[in-house]
């Protein structure tokens, strides 16, 4: 009778877990569809992908037309551009590859945990990861990070299957993952995988198995065959790329506080060790429970590492390796936590399971997994109902402009020093920015209907006699500020 009751309870847990995962997926899809691309990160990479699709140049990423973007390799941009080719130029199509890659990460840890620890641990690990704040944020984002996390997770999972489970196919997948990682983020992908692999092998004295169970020569050739052609082509197309990307982005960015060589933004100068605070916040809500458990049971933690195959030590090193690496860097941002998240989910679940908690009966797992999904639903509603509170996007302005049915060749000019990436994305690259009156008059002397976008605070910068010729079309509110969309007649000034 008890066996039957336990089986029913177990099945109920799996059904509820499936419901939660579907709910989280729907929440992320809804958010990806309705929340516009915001400046600067998502809009930047979305616009780079749109330009790639428009120009047909699949080698050189473009920061602006004819201006190469040397800061990142192309994998995530390729995927977004291809998605937009299939589904049209919109925010959901740009985000779809990131969502699919994140689902792939969930499957990888589920499959790994199921083979090692059973279906309950696998299911809970998947719930924990899917319900983690940073992972939910990353899933479906137009950034390089979903591609990087997929590649590093694929590499660390395949390493375990190859070296511990002695699976020959996975031994080649390990090198495929590293090759893709070079295209996703660059050499840092190999570093983020190499750190946990090296220290785990060192700890376990697995050097012989490391050499025997990985096809180093064929695997390295496979890795180079995947990544090297693009790097060569990129340098040929725009000489100087390799120097900036390898030296600048991989050394100066992390070793030089406030690095001034950044061509595409501003270097960050955070206190050393800030990555750990990012990590604590990023694994919410599990950081609260983890902190509570450590306070009560921290002394027992070493006992959990006493296993025959080194499973717990591998998860732990994969979890903390990237964090330790970035501990000594000042130029960091919160996405640097992302590669640690899959291992965190597995490690967190294993600790809880080995603490004699009944995972099937732990309703808190299901309930807490819902938090991020509910939060994003609320955020989506706010973006729709009160976008001026949270939005950092030019979509409302461009939408108001498109409603005027502008004639082909007419100009949408921002009175600004630069063009917003979101404005470029939603206008299909038709935005021009200037703070020069003479150039403005030249743009508006084309015998077409033209439009000016100007912040209310900057109206006084345009001569009154000139500004009086403009007709207000729309007013867009941004927090405590407002922006005007103005229609312009043909100007001669």
C-alpha positions in Angstrom: 0.0 0.0 0.0 2.8 2.4 0.9 4.7 1.5 -2.3 1.6 2.4 -4.4 1.1 5.6 -2.4 4.7 6.6 -2.9 4.5 5.9 -6.6 1.3 8.0 -6.9 3.0 10.8 -5.0 6.1 10.5 -7.2 4.0 10.7 -10.4 2.1 13.7 -9.0 5.4 15.4 -8.4 6.6 14.8 -12.0 3.3 16.1 -13.4 3.5 19.2 -11.3 7.1 19.7 -12.3 6.1 19.5 -15.9 3.4 22.0 -15.4 5.8 24.5 -13.8 8.3 24.1 -16.6 5.6 24.7 -19.2 4.4 27.7 -17.3 8.0 29.1 -17.1 8.4 28.5 -20.8 5.2 30.3 -21.6 6.2 33.2 -19.4 9.5 33.6 -21.2 7.8 33.3 -24.6 5.3 36.0 -23.6 8.1 38.3 -22.3 10.2 37.7 -25.4 7.2 38.6 -27.7 5.9 41.7 -25.9 8.9 43.3 -24.3 10.8 45.5 -26.9 14.5 45.4 -27.4 16.0 47.7 -24.9 19.2 49.7 -25.2 21.9 49.1 -25.2 22.8 45.4 -25.0 19.8 43.6 -26.5 19.1 46.3 -29.1 22.8 46.4 -30.1 23.1 42.7 -30.8 19.6 42.7 -32.4 20.6 45.5 -34.7 24.0 43.9 -35.6 22.1 40.7 -36.6 19.6 42.8 -38.6 22.4 44.5 -40.4 24.0 41.2 -41.1 20.8 40.0 -42.7 20.3 43.2 -44.6 23.8 43.5 -46.0 24.4 39.8 -46.6 27.8 40.0 -44.9 28.0 37.0 -42.7 31.7 37.4 -41.8 32.1 40.9 -40.5 29.8 42.0 -37.7 28.9 45.7 -38.1 28.5 48.2 -35.3 27.2 50.7 -37.9 27.1 50.5 -41.7 30.6 49.9 -42.8 32.0 50.0 -39.2 33.2 46.6 -38.0 32.2 45.3 -34.5 35.3 43.6 -33.2 34.2 42.9 -29.7 32.5 39.5 -30.2 32.6 36.5 -32.5 29.6 35.7 -34.7 27.7 32.7 -33.4 24.8 34.4 -31.6 24.5 37.0 -34.3 24.4 34.3 -37.0 21.6 32.5 -35.1 19.5 35.7 -34.6 20.0 36.8 -38.2 19.0 33.4 -39.5 16.0 33.4 -37.2 14.9 36.8 -38.5 15.3 35.5 -42.0 12.8 32.8 -41.2 10.4 34.7 -39.0 10.8 38.4 -39.9 12.7 41.2 -38.3 11.2 41.5 -34.8 12.2 41.1 -31.2 10.8 37.6 -30.8 12.7 36.2 -33.8 15.9 37.9 -32.6 15.4 36.2 -29.1 14.3 32.8 -30.3 17.8 31.3 -30.7 18.7 32.2 -27.1 15.5 30.6 -25.9 16.1 27.4 -27.8 19.8 27.2 -26.6 18.6 27.7 -23.0 16.1 24.8 -23.4 19.1 22.8 -24.7 21.0 23.6 -21.5 18.1 22.4 -19.5 18.0 19.1 -21.4 21.8 18.6 -21.0 21.7 18.9 -17.2 18.5 16.8 -17.0 20.1 14.0 -19.1 23.3 14.1 -17.1 21.6 14.1 -13.7 19.2 11.4 -14.8 22.0 9.0 -15.8 24.0 9.7 -12.7 21.4 10.3 -9.9 18.0 9.4 -11.2 14.9 11.1 -12.5 13.9 12.9 -9.4 17.3 14.7 -9.0 17.2 15.4 -12.8 13.8 16.9 -12.6 14.5 19.1 -9.6 17.8 20.3 -11.1 15.9 21.3 -14.2 13.4 23.2 -12.0 16.1 24.9 -10.0 17.9 26.1 -13.1 14.8 27.1 -15.0 13.6 29.1 -11.9 16.9 30.8 -11.3 16.8 34.6 -11.9 19.9 35.0 -14.0 19.1 31.9 -16.1 15.5 33.0 -16.7 16.8 36.4 -17.7 19.4 34.9 -20.0 17.0 32.5 -21.7 15.9 34.2 -24.8 18.0 37.3 -24.4 19.7 38.8 -27.5 23.2 38.5 -26.2 26.2 36.3 -26.7 25.7 34.7 -23.3 23.0 32.1 -24.2 25.4 30.7 -26.9 28.3 30.8 -24.4 26.4 29.0 -21.7 25.2 26.3 -24.1 28.8 25.7 -25.3 30.4 25.6 -21.9 27.6 23.4 -20.5 27.9 21.1 -23.5 31.7 20.9 -23.0 31.5 20.2 -19.2 28.7 17.6 -19.7 30.5 15.9 -22.6 33.8 15.8 -20.6 32.1 13.9 -17.8 30.5 11.4 -20.3 33.8 10.9 -22.1 36.2 10.7 -19.2 34.1 9.1 -16.5 31.4 7.2 -18.5 34.0 6.4 -21.2 31.6 7.4 -24.1 33.6 7.8 -27.3 30.9 9.9 -29.1 30.9 12.4 -26.2 34.7 12.7 -26.4 34.3 14.3 -29.8 31.4 16.4 -28.7 33.7 17.9 -26.1 35.9 19.4 -28.9 32.9 20.4 -31.0 31.6 22.4 -28.0 35.0 24.1 -27.6 35.0 25.0 -31.2 31.6 26.4 -31.0 32.6 28.2 -27.8 35.3 30.0 -29.8 32.6 31.2 -32.2 30.3 32.1 -29.3 32.6 34.2 -27.1 36.2 33.5 -28.1 39.1 32.0 -26.1 37.4 32.8 -22.8 35.1 29.8 -23.5 38.1 27.4 -23.4 39.3 29.1 -20.2 35.9 28.7 -18.5 35.9 25.0 -19.4 39.6 24.4 -18.9 39.6 25.7 -15.3 37.2 23.1 -13.8 38.6 20.3 -16.0 42.2 21.0 -14.9 41.5 21.3 -11.2 39.2 18.3 -11.1 41.8 16.2 -12.9 44.5 17.5 -10.6 42.3 16.8 -7.5 41.4 13.3 -8.7 44.8 12.5 -10.4 42.9 11.6 -13.6 45.8 12.5 -15.9 45.9 9.0 -17.5 42.2 9.0 -18.2 42.3 12.5 -19.4 44.9 11.6 -22.1 43.4 8.2 -23.0 39.7 9.0 -23.2 39.8 12.3 -25.1 41.0 12.2 -28.8 43.4 15.1 -28.4 44.8 15.2 -31.9 41.7 14.5 -33.9 39.6 16.6 -31.4 41.9 19.6 -31.7 41.8 19.4 -35.5 38.0 19.2 -35.3 38.0 22.3 -33.0 40.2 24.2 -35.4 38.1 23.2 -38.4 35.0 24.7 -36.7 36.4 28.0 -35.5 39.6 28.9 -37.4 38.1 29.7 -40.8 36.0 32.5 -39.5 38.9 34.0 -37.5 41.1 34.0 -40.6 38.3 35.5 -42.8 37.5 38.2 -40.1 41.1 39.3 -40.0 41.4 39.3 -43.8 38.3 41.4 -44.2 39.1 43.9 -41.4 42.8 43.8 -40.4 43.4 44.6 -36.8 40.5 42.4 -35.6 42.6 39.7 -33.9 44.8 42.2 -32.0 41.8 44.0 -30.6 39.7 40.9 -29.9 42.5 38.8 -28.4 44.6 41.4 -26.6 42.0 44.0 -25.9 38.9 42.0 -25.1 40.6 39.0 -23.4 43.5 40.7 -21.5 43.1 44.4 -21.2 39.3 44.2 -20.4 40.0 42.0 -17.3 43.4 43.2 -16.2 43.1 46.9 -16.7 40.6 48.7 -14.5 38.6 51.3 -16.3 40.2 50.1 -19.6 40.0 53.1 -22.1 40.6 51.0 -25.2 36.9 49.8 -25.5 35.7 50.9 -28.9 32.1 50.2 -28.3 31.2 51.4 -24.8 32.6 52.1 -21.4 34.8 49.8 -19.4 33.5 48.9 -15.9 35.5 49.4 -12.8 33.9 47.3 -10.1 35.5 46.3 -6.8 37.4 43.0 -7.0 35.3 40.2 -5.8 32.1 41.9 -7.0 31.3 38.7 -9.1 30.3 36.9 -5.9 27.6 39.5 -5.0 26.4 39.2 -8.6 26.3 35.4 -8.1 24.3 35.6 -4.9 21.8 37.9 -6.5 21.7 35.9 -9.7 20.8 32.6 -8.2 17.8 34.0 -6.4 15.5 32.6 -4.9 17.9 29.6 -4.2 20.5 31.8 -2.6 18.1 32.5 0.3 17.6 28.7 0.9 21.2 28.0 0.3 22.3 30.6 2.8 19.9 29.2 5.4 21.1 25.7 4.8 24.8 26.7 5.1 24.0 28.6 8.4 22.5 25.4 9.9 24.5 22.6 8.3 27.6 24.2 6.9 29.9 21.9 9.0 28.5 18.8 7.3 29.3 20.1 3.8 32.7 18.3 3.4 31.0 15.0 3.9 29.0 15.4 0.7 32.2 15.3 -1.3 33.0 11.7 -0.3 32.0 9.8 -3.4 33.8 7.3 -5.6 33.5 9.1 -9.0 34.2 12.7 -8.0 30.7 13.8 -9.0 30.3 16.4 -6.3 33.7 17.8 -6.6 33.3 18.2 -10.3 30.0 20.0 -9.9 31.5 22.3 -7.2 34.6 23.2 -9.3 32.4 23.8 -12.4 30.2 26.1 -10.3 32.9 28.2 -8.6 35.6 28.0 -11.3 34.3 30.9 -13.4 33.6 33.0 -10.2 37.1 32.5 -8.9 38.5 33.4 -12.3 36.5 36.7 -12.4 37.2 37.5 -8.7 40.4 39.3 -9.6 38.9 41.3 -12.5 37.4 44.8 -12.0 35.9 45.2 -15.5 33.0 42.8 -14.9 29.2 42.7 -15.4 26.5 40.4 -14.0 26.3 38.1 -17.1 29.7 36.7 -16.2 27.9 34.6 -13.6 25.9 32.8 -16.2 28.3 29.9 -17.1 28.2 28.8 -13.4 24.5 28.4 -13.3 24.0 24.9 -14.7 26.5 23.4 -12.3 25.0 25.4 -9.5 21.6 23.9 -10.2 23.0 20.3 -10.1 25.1 20.9 -7.0 22.3 22.7 -5.1 19.9 19.8 -5.8 22.4 17.1 -4.9 23.2 18.8 -1.6 19.5 19.0 -0.7 18.9 15.5 -1.8 21.8 14.1 0.2 20.5 16.1 3.3 17.7 13.5 3.6 15.1 15.8 2.2 12.3 14.2 0.2 12.4 16.0 -3.1 9.0 14.7 -4.2 7.4 16.1 -1.1 9.2 19.4 -1.2 6.4 21.7 -2.5 8.7 24.7 -2.0 10.8 23.6 -5.0 7.7 23.9 -7.2 6.5 27.1 -5.6 9.8 28.9 -5.7 10.5 27.9 -9.3 7.4 30.0 -10.2 8.8 33.3 -8.8 10.9 34.4 -11.8 8.1 33.5 -14.3 5.6 35.5 -12.3 8.0 38.4 -12.0 8.5 38.5 -15.8 4.8 38.3 -16.4 4.3 41.4 -14.2 7.2 43.1 -16.0 5.6 42.3 -19.3 2.4 43.9 -18.2 4.2 47.0 -17.0 6.1 47.3 -20.4 2.7 47.2 -22.1 0.6 49.4 -19.8 3.2 51.8 -18.4 6.3 51.6 -20.7 7.6 55.0 -19.6 8.3 53.5 -16.2 10.7 50.8 -17.2 11.4 51.0 -21.0 14.7 52.1 -22.4 13.8 51.7 -26.0 13.0 53.9 -29.0 10.2 51.5 -30.3 7.3 53.8 -29.3 8.9 56.7 -31.2 9.6 54.6 -34.3 6.1 53.1 -34.1 4.6 56.6 -34.0 6.8 57.6 -37.0 5.7 54.5 -39.0 2.1 55.3 -38.4 2.6 58.5 -40.4 3.4 56.3 -43.5 6.6 58.1 -44.3 7.5 58.2 -48.0 10.5 56.2 -49.2 13.6 58.3 -48.8 12.3 60.6 -46.1 14.4 61.1 -43.1 13.9 60.3 -39.4 16.5 62.5 -37.7 17.3 62.4 -34.0 18.7 65.6 -32.5 21.4 63.7 -30.7 25.1 62.8 -30.8 24.4 59.1 -31.6 21.8 56.8 -32.9 20.1 54.5 -30.5 20.4 50.8 -31.5 16.7 50.2 -30.8 15.8 53.1 -33.1 18.0 51.6 -35.9 16.5 48.1 -35.3 12.8 49.2 -35.4 13.3 51.7 -38.3 15.3 49.1 -40.4 18.4 51.3 -40.2 16.8 54.5 -41.4 17.6 56.7 -38.4 20.1 59.6 -38.6 21.5 61.5 -35.7 23.0 65.0 -35.7 23.5 68.1 -33.5 24.4 70.2 -36.5 21.8 72.8 -37.8 23.4 73.0 -41.2 23.3 69.3 -41.7 19.8 69.1 -40.4 18.6 71.6 -43.0 20.4 69.7 -45.7 18.6 66.5 -44.7 15.3 68.2 -44.7 15.7 69.9 -48.1 14.9 66.8 -50.1 11.3 67.7 -51.0 9.9 64.8 -48.9 8.1 64.6 -45.6 10.8 64.3 -42.9 10.6 63.9 -39.1 12.6 65.1 -36.2 12.9 63.4 -32.8 14.0 65.8 -30.0 14.1 65.6 -26.3 12.0 68.3 -24.6 15.1 69.5 -22.7 16.9 70.2 -26.0 14.3 72.2 -27.8 16.1 75.4 -27.0 19.1 74.3 -29.0 17.3 74.8 -32.3 16.6 78.4 -33.3 13.0 79.5 -32.6 12.3 80.6 -36.1 13.3 77.2 -37.4 11.7 75.1 -34.7 8.4 76.9 -35.3 8.1 75.4 -38.7 7.8 71.9 -37.3 4.5 70.3 -36.5 4.1 68.1 -33.4 3.1 64.5 -34.2 3.5 62.6 -31.0 4.8 63.0 -27.5 6.5 60.0 -25.9 7.0 60.0 -22.1 10.1 58.5 -20.5 10.0 58.5 -16.7 10.2 62.2 -15.9 11.2 63.3 -19.4 9.4 63.5 -22.7 10.5 63.3 -26.4 8.7 64.9 -29.3 8.2 63.5 -32.8 8.0 66.5 -35.1 6.9 66.6 -38.8 9.0 68.9 -40.9 8.1 70.7 -44.2 10.8 71.1 -46.8 13.4 73.4 -45.2 15.6 76.0 -46.8 17.9 77.5 -44.3 
